[in-house]
Amino acid sequence: MSAPRTTAPGSQLIETPERTALRRAVADLGGRYGSAYYLAKARAGEPADELWAEAGKAGYLGVNLPAEYGGGGGGITDLAIVLEELGTAGCPLLLLIVSPAICGTVIARYGTEEQKRHWLPGLADGSRRMAFGITEPDAGSNSHRISTVARRDGEDWLLAGRKVFVSGIDHCDAVLFVARTEDARTGKLKPALFVVPRDTPGFEYRPIPMELVAPERQFQVFLDDVRLPAEALVGDENAGLLQLFAGLNPERIMTAAFSLGLARQALGKAVEYARTRVVWSTPIGAHQGLAHPLAQCAVEIELARLMTQKAALLYDGGEDAAAGEAANMAKYAAGEAAARTVDQAVQTLGGNGLTQEYGLGALLAATRVGRVAPVSREMVLNYVAQHTLGLPKSY
């Protein structure tokens, strides 16, 4: 089954030959597994371990991590390519957003030398995985209301609180949790990051029943005075939001890549069906009522890809403020493009669009991820209204 081409005309002006080669190599890997493998794993409640291990062995999982710790020495631009191409091939590995992109980036930027040596090689080759916990039942999009608190107890930390929608804990070695510590000078709480191994006493996690068809399950977490050594803290406890957004901007960029992969996968299936499905001696793709909506989807996907590339390049270039704006726009654009494309793909296939044979029905729920997580489309619009347009803050 064909998919929209991997590179657009003139793409060599946007991506280096090395990145174009990376796209092709990852597309080949994903094509050997495909959506049948991915959906079978998801419906069996099993992780996509075979694909994860092969991608790690090939160096794709750690392409953004420093070479001195086993990574590829690239950036989020490269890792976004990996996720987009795997998604296009039918294997959108959600944990790529979490383990190497968020956790790997934060540890590479702010971790101690010991933390880097301990975690990064395994995150790069796929032998270790790390989840990320920030969302809370009562905080939602307001990270300032995070109530998970870390307090000192001698040389140790005690972590207490609750998290929800933490992806893939059951197959991860540890979780990077966002908590809040008390500023001794002001008494105010500020965010801090802690690595908590999954088997730490007082750390309990329970699955959340979801309608998503994905190998990675969602969990709620209960932290009951979890005792952590001093070295569990990542970076400076006084750095506040600076360290947190080192992981959140890559999260938005990678979520855009996730959505783009879903969109391209769906468009490929719809285009192939429209080419080959003949009604009254004519392929249905010859009718503008179907051809024009699919063409519009292709335009929107390409525009979202360009913004995702811009956001990733800005982030990799150290332009954090500009990357924040672009990452939000990319995440919004890709999420909207994916939702519209999957909907149009289902419409193109008619009843076949809801059969398991074509796998489009599973994508209907998956595309919602890009519209509600890691930040809702409404909060992205709030951000653009305030920071880009200079309008008064509405929340």
C-alpha positions, -999 to 999 in steps of 0.1 A, spaced: 0 0 0 15 32 -11 20 64 10 26 100 1 62 104 -10 88 107 18 103 139 6 87 169 -12 101 185 -43 131 207 -33 133 190 1 171 190 -3 169 227 4 153 221 37 168 188 49 204 177 46 213 146 25 220 128 58 185 135 71 169 125 38 188 92 41 176 89 76 140 92 65 145 65 39 162 41 62 136 45 90 108 42 64 123 10 52 124 -3 88 89 7 95 77 -8 63 90 -42 74 67 -41 104 38 -20 93 4 -13 108 -6 -50 109 23 -57 134 16 -26 154 -22 -31 157 -17 -68 166 6 -58 194 -17 -31 206 -48 -53 206 -29 -81 224 -18 -56 251 19 -61 243 47 -36 237 63 -33 202 95 -47 216 108 -62 183 106 -29 165 119 -9 195 149 -32 198 157 -31 161 153 7 160 176 10 190 202 -13 175 202 8 143 208 40 163 175 56 156 161 58 191 191 78 204 198 98 172 193 131 192 215 121 222 252 131 226 276 108 208 298 105 239 270 87 257 261 63 228 238 86 209 239 98 173 249 134 182 220 149 163 190 167 176 152 168 179 151 174 142 165 140 136 143 122 162 112 139 148 121 123 114 123 89 131 89 92 147 72 107 116 85 80 93 76 51 117 41 66 120 37 69 83 46 32 80 19 24 106 40 22 137 37 55 157 57 46 188 44 70 214 73 62 238 97 79 214 82 112 225 88 103 262 120 83 266 146 98 243 129 131 235 118 144 269 138 124 294 169 119 273 170 156 264 166 168 300 192 144 314 216 153 285 212 190 292 210 191 330 219 158 344 251 151 364 279 132 348 269 101 367 233 104 356 243 108 320 266 77 321 239 57 339 209 65 317 218 79 283 235 48 267 205 27 275 180 53 264 200 56 231 201 19 223 167 11 236 178 -13 264 164 11 289 132 32 288 120 61 309 85 75 313 75 111 321 50 122 348 37 157 349 -1 157 345 -22 156 377 -59 151 383 -65 186 396 -39 205 377 -47 199 340 -30 224 318 -21 246 348 14 234 357 15 260 384 -11 239 403 10 208 404 7 194 440 32 166 439 58 178 465 93 168 472 106 177 506 140 171 521 146 145 548 183 147 558 202 140 526 172 123 510 141 135 493 105 124 501 82 125 471 44 126 476 15 131 452 -5 117 423 -1 117 385 -23 106 357 -19 97 320 17 85 324 25 64 293 42 30 293 53 27 329 49 -11 329 77 -14 303 99 14 316 128 12 340 120 46 357 99 77 355 111 113 353 86 131 376 78 168 378 74 178 415 76 210 434 101 219 461 99 247 486 122 277 481 138 282 515 140 320 509 105 327 498 85 297 509 70 294 474 69 261 455 88 257 423 91 228 398 119 203 401 126 170 383 133 136 399 142 102 384 123 74 402 130 38 394 98 18 389 105 -6 418 110 21 444 90 14 476 59 37 479 56 40 441 23 25 429 8 26 394 -25 14 380 -37 12 344 -63 36 331 -88 19 307 -86 38 274 -102 35 240 -69 41 223 -54 12 203 -18 15 212 10 -7 226 17 19 253 -9 19 281 -18 49 303 -14 48 340 -23 67 371 5 69 398 4 72 435 35 84 453 34 78 490 64 95 506 87 78 481 122 80 496 148 91 470 186 96 473 200 131 467 212 120 433 176 114 421 173 152 415 180 161 379 197 195 376 194 224 399 164 225 423 164 263 419 163 263 381 125 262 380 107 263 346 139 265 326 147 228 330 111 218 326 107 234 293 139 218 280 117 187 279 83 203 271 93 220 238 107 187 224 75 170 236 54 194 215 77 190 184 76 152 187 38 152 192 36 171 159 58 145 143 35 118 158 4 135 143 22 139 109 29 102 108 -7 93 114 -19 118 88 5 105 61 -4 69 69 -41 77 66 -36 97 34 -16 70 18 -43 44 24 -70 68 12 -51 77 -20 -44 41 -28 -80 32 -23 -92 61 -44 -69 51 -72 -80 14 -73 -116 14 -62 -137 15 -94 -174 24 -94 -193 26 -127 -161 20 -146 -143 50 -131 -118 51 -102 -134 71 -74 -103 93 -72 -112 108 -105 -142 126 -89 -134 160 -75 -157 154 -45 -131 130 -32 -99 143 -50 -101 178 -38 -105 170 0 -76 146 -3 -55 172 -20 -64 197 7 -52 172 33 -19 169 15 -15 207 15 -22 209 52 1 180 60 30 197 41 24 230 58 25 213 92 56 195 83 74 227 75 64 243 108 76 212 126 109 213 108 112 250 117 104 244 154 129 215 156 157 235 139 151 264 162 152 242 193 184 224 181 199 258 174 194 270 210 167 295 202 145 284 230 120 313 230 114 312 192 113 274 194 85 276 221 63 296 198 71 274 167 66 242 187 32 252 198 22 262 163 36 230 148 18 208 174 -15 227 166 -11 225 129 -1 188 128 -29 178 152 -55 196 131 -41 182 98 -41 146 112 -77 149 125 -90 161 92 -70 137 71 -80 106 91 -117 117 89 -114 122 52 -97 89 47 -125 71 65 -150 89 44 -131 80 12 -132 43 21 -168 44 32 -177 13 52 -142 -1 46 -128 28 66 -142 13 98 -130 -22 92 -99 -36 110 -85 -46 76 -76 -10 68 -68 2 103 -83 37 99 -108 33 127 -80 30 152 -65 62 139 -97 82 147 -90 80 184 -52 83 180 -55 116 162 -73 131 192 -40 127 211 -24 154 190 -53 178 197 -55 173 235 -20 164 246 5 174 258 -14 207 257 -48 213 243 -54 231 211 -73 258 231 -42 264 253 -20 266 222 -43 293 209 -42 311 242 -4 310 240 -3 324 204 -29 351 213 -8 363 242 28 358 231 26 362 194 -2 387 190 3 406 223 -33 402 234 -43 403 271 -39 371 289 -73 353 291 -66 327 318 
